[in-house]
Amino acid sequence: MDLTVLGAGPAYTDRPGATGAAYLVRAASTSILLDLGHGSFSALARAIEPSRLDSILVSHLHPDHFIDLVALRHYLRYEFRPGRRVHVAAPAGLASRLDALHDEPGFTAAAFDVADLVPGPRSVGTLEIEARRVTHTSDSYAFRITDGAGPGLVYSGDCGRAADLIPLARAGDTLLVEVSFGPGPVPAGAAHLDGPAVGELAASSRVARVLLTHLQMGFDRNATLESVRARFGGPVELVDPGFATPI
């Protein structure tokens, strides 16, 4: 199983080349995408023929995690004759939001087969996926993905409570986790994580390594890394678009 980071940015940033959340996971003949945030469609199209995706999993309905579905919809609709389709699993309400954005009933259904996400396991091709609700919006999810019985990839989505990830994270896993507020602290009411919370989660769950993402504008990268390493002794990296690694 391999991970390619297509986009790792937060809702806004001044970092050149930073685009919204999008993470491509491939194993054997199966390809899934975790989120598709602003500006990430072009990276997706360079990495894989987008119509070959077996599924897209949307963690929650904030635009920086799903808005480039609009670009993908247009691509599927107009690049091919006849148009092609992709399966999307997302919190309830995705289709109505995209339809309203374009003021066009059926806009989403023209290219996507949308299913509502619910907690629990599911299979997509050769991959096994477990979805669990996390604290962020009223219907936000984190995922654990494996291609068998070995270590997996745990993706936090946006998460305001590190303990919500404990049921997913297992010894030996790779933790792909948001660290929005860098070395911290997280402002009251902001449902996100910081480095100390991530480090404590990683140490207690005994994951093999931590890949940090979604760092907000204005926070120092080195200070963020050190705030995690002070609590977790394994490898820690901040990932950017183009980062790729086996899991």
C-alpha positions as CSV (number, residue, x, y, z in Angstrom):
1,M,0.0,0.0,0.0
2,D,1.3,3.4,-1.0
3,L,0.4,7.0,0.0
4,T,0.9,10.0,-2.2
5,V,0.2,13.5,-0.8
6,L,-1.6,15.6,-3.4
7,G,-2.5,18.5,-1.1
8,A,-1.8,19.1,2.6
9,G,-2.8,22.7,3.2
10,P,-5.3,24.3,5.6
11,A,-8.2,26.5,4.6
12,Y,-5.8,29.4,3.8
13,T,-2.0,29.8,3.5
14,D,0.7,32.0,2.1
15,R,2.9,29.0,1.3
16,P,3.5,28.7,-2.5
17,G,2.1,25.5,-4.0
18,A,0.1,24.6,-0.9
19,T,-3.3,23.2,-1.9
20,G,-6.2,21.7,0.1
21,A,-6.3,18.2,1.6
22,A,-6.0,15.3,-0.8
23,Y,-4.3,12.0,-0.2
24,L,-4.1,9.2,-2.7
25,V,-3.8,5.6,-1.4
26,R,-3.1,2.7,-3.8
27,A,-2.7,-1.0,-3.3
28,A,-2.6,-3.6,-6.1
29,S,-5.5,-2.7,-8.4
30,T,-7.3,-0.4,-5.9
31,S,-7.0,3.4,-5.7
32,I,-8.9,5.6,-3.2
33,L,-8.7,9.3,-2.5
34,L,-9.0,10.8,1.0
35,D,-10.6,14.3,0.5
36,L,-10.2,16.6,-2.5
37,G,-9.6,20.2,-1.3
38,H,-9.1,23.4,-3.1
39,G,-6.5,23.3,-5.9
40,S,-5.7,19.6,-5.7
41,F,-7.5,18.3,-8.8
42,S,-4.5,19.1,-11.0
43,A,-2.2,17.0,-8.8
44,L,-4.7,14.2,-8.8
45,A,-4.9,14.3,-12.6
46,R,-1.1,14.1,-12.8
47,A,-0.9,11.2,-10.4
48,I,-3.7,8.9,-11.8
49,E,-6.4,8.9,-14.4
50,P,-9.1,10.3,-12.1
51,S,-11.9,8.2,-13.5
52,R,-10.0,5.1,-12.4
53,L,-10.5,5.9,-8.7
54,D,-12.4,3.2,-6.9
55,S,-13.8,5.6,-4.3
56,I,-13.3,9.1,-2.8
57,L,-13.8,9.3,1.0
58,V,-14.7,12.8,2.2
59,S,-13.9,13.3,5.9
60,H,-16.2,16.3,6.5
61,L,-18.1,19.0,4.7
62,H,-15.8,21.9,4.9
63,P,-14.8,23.2,1.5
64,D,-11.1,22.9,2.0
65,H,-11.7,19.1,2.1
66,F,-14.2,18.6,-0.8
67,I,-14.5,21.7,-3.1
68,D,-12.4,20.3,-5.9
69,L,-15.0,17.7,-6.5
70,V,-16.5,20.4,-8.7
71,A,-13.4,20.3,-11.0
72,L,-13.5,16.5,-11.0
73,R,-17.2,16.5,-11.8
74,H,-16.6,18.7,-14.8
75,Y,-13.7,16.5,-15.9
76,L,-15.8,13.3,-15.7
77,R,-18.7,15.0,-17.4
78,Y,-17.0,16.7,-20.3
79,E,-13.6,15.0,-20.9
80,F,-15.2,11.7,-22.1
81,R,-18.0,10.6,-24.4
82,P,-20.0,9.2,-22.8
83,G,-19.1,10.7,-19.4
84,R,-17.6,8.7,-16.6
85,R,-18.6,8.2,-13.0
86,V,-16.8,7.9,-9.6
87,H,-18.1,6.7,-6.3
88,V,-18.0,9.2,-3.4
89,A,-18.6,8.4,0.3
90,A,-19.2,11.5,2.3
91,P,-21.2,12.8,5.3
92,A,-24.9,13.3,4.5
93,G,-25.6,16.4,2.6
94,L,-22.7,16.6,0.1
95,A,-24.8,16.4,-3.0
96,S,-27.2,19.1,-1.9
97,R,-24.3,21.4,-1.1
98,L,-22.6,20.9,-4.5
99,D,-26.0,21.3,-6.3
100,A,-26.7,24.5,-4.4
101,L,-23.3,25.9,-5.3
102,H,-24.1,25.7,-8.9
103,D,-27.9,26.3,-8.4
104,E,-28.4,23.1,-10.5
105,P,-30.4,20.2,-9.1
106,G,-28.7,17.0,-10.2
107,F,-25.3,18.6,-10.7
108,T,-23.6,16.1,-8.4
109,A,-25.5,13.0,-9.6
110,A,-24.4,13.7,-13.2
111,A,-20.9,12.3,-12.4
112,F,-20.9,10.9,-8.9
113,D,-22.5,8.0,-7.2
114,V,-22.7,9.4,-3.7
115,A,-23.2,7.3,-0.5
116,D,-23.6,8.6,3.0
117,L,-20.8,7.8,5.3
118,V,-21.6,5.9,8.5
119,P,-19.2,4.7,11.2
120,G,-17.9,1.1,10.8
121,P,-16.0,-1.0,8.4
122,R,-16.2,-1.2,4.6
123,S,-14.3,-2.8,1.7
124,V,-13.2,-1.0,-1.4
125,G,-11.4,-3.4,-3.8
126,T,-8.5,-4.9,-1.9
127,L,-8.6,-2.2,0.8
128,E,-10.3,-2.5,4.2
129,I,-11.5,0.9,5.6
130,E,-12.8,1.7,9.1
131,A,-14.6,5.0,9.6
132,R,-15.1,6.6,13.0
133,R,-16.7,9.9,13.9
134,V,-14.4,12.6,15.4
135,T,-14.9,15.9,17.1
136,H,-15.0,18.7,14.5
137,T,-18.3,19.3,12.6
138,S,-21.4,17.5,13.6
139,D,-20.6,14.7,11.1
140,S,-16.8,14.4,10.7
141,Y,-14.8,11.2,10.2
142,A,-11.3,9.7,10.6
143,F,-10.3,6.6,8.7
144,R,-8.0,3.6,9.1
145,I,-7.0,1.9,5.8
146,T,-5.3,-1.5,5.4
147,D,-4.6,-3.9,2.6
148,G,-4.6,-6.9,4.9
149,A,-3.8,-7.8,8.5
150,G,-0.6,-5.7,8.7
151,P,-0.1,-2.1,9.8
152,G,-2.4,0.5,8.4
153,L,-2.7,4.2,7.6
154,V,-4.8,6.3,10.0
155,Y,-6.0,9.6,8.6
156,S,-7.4,12.1,11.1
157,G,-9.3,14.4,8.8
158,D,-9.9,17.5,10.9
159,C,-10.1,16.5,14.5
160,G,-10.6,18.5,17.7
161,R,-10.0,15.7,20.2
162,A,-7.0,13.4,19.9
163,A,-8.6,10.7,22.0
164,D,-11.2,10.2,19.2
165,L,-8.4,8.6,17.2
166,I,-7.4,6.0,19.8
167,P,-9.8,3.4,18.6
168,L,-8.3,3.6,15.1
169,A,-4.6,3.9,15.8
170,R,-2.8,0.6,16.5
171,A,0.8,-0.3,17.1
172,G,2.9,-0.1,13.9
173,D,0.4,2.1,12.0
174,T,1.3,5.3,10.1
175,L,-0.6,8.3,11.6
176,L,-1.4,11.0,9.0
177,V,-2.7,13.7,11.3
178,E,-3.6,17.3,11.2
179,V,-1.6,19.7,13.4
180,S,-3.4,22.9,12.6
181,F,-2.2,24.9,15.5
182,G,1.5,24.0,15.4
183,P,3.2,23.8,18.7
184,G,0.0,25.1,20.3
185,P,-2.0,25.9,22.2
186,V,-5.3,25.4,20.3
187,P,-7.6,28.4,20.9
188,A,-10.7,27.7,22.9
189,G,-13.5,26.5,20.6
190,A,-11.2,25.6,17.7
191,A,-11.8,21.9,17.0
192,H,-8.3,21.1,15.8
193,L,-5.1,19.6,17.1
194,D,-1.6,20.8,18.0
195,G,1.7,19.1,18.3
196,P,1.6,18.2,22.0
197,A,-1.7,16.5,21.5
198,V,-0.5,14.6,18.5
199,G,2.8,13.5,20.2
200,E,0.9,12.2,23.2
201,L,-1.5,10.3,21.0
202,A,1.3,8.8,18.9
203,A,3.2,7.7,22.0
204,S,0.2,6.1,23.7
205,S,-1.0,4.3,20.6
206,R,2.6,3.1,19.7
207,V,2.2,4.0,16.0
208,A,5.4,3.5,13.9
209,R,5.6,7.1,12.6
210,V,3.7,10.4,12.3
211,L,3.0,12.4,9.1
212,L,1.9,15.9,10.0
213,T,-0.5,17.9,7.8
214,H,-2.9,20.9,7.7
215,L,-0.5,23.3,9.5
216,Q,-2.1,26.7,9.7
217,M,-0.4,29.8,8.3
218,G,1.8,31.6,10.8
219,F,3.1,28.5,12.7
220,D,6.8,27.5,12.6
221,R,7.4,24.2,11.0
222,N,10.5,23.3,13.1
223,A,8.8,24.3,16.4
224,T,5.8,22.1,15.3
225,L,8.0,19.1,14.7
226,E,9.8,19.5,18.0
227,S,6.6,19.8,19.9
228,V,5.6,16.3,18.6
229,R,9.1,14.8,19.0
230,A,9.2,15.9,22.6
231,R,6.5,13.4,23.4
232,F,7.0,10.7,20.7
233,G,10.3,9.0,20.0
234,G,9.5,7.7,16.5
235,P,9.9,9.4,13.1
236,V,7.9,12.6,12.6
237,E,7.6,14.5,9.3
238,L,5.6,17.4,7.9
239,V,4.3,16.4,4.5
240,D,3.8,18.6,1.5
241,P,2.4,17.9,-2.0
242,G,4.5,15.4,-3.8
243,F,5.4,13.4,-0.7
244,A,5.1,9.7,-1.3
245,T,5.8,6.7,0.8
246,P,4.9,3.0,1.2
247,I,2.8,2.2,4.2
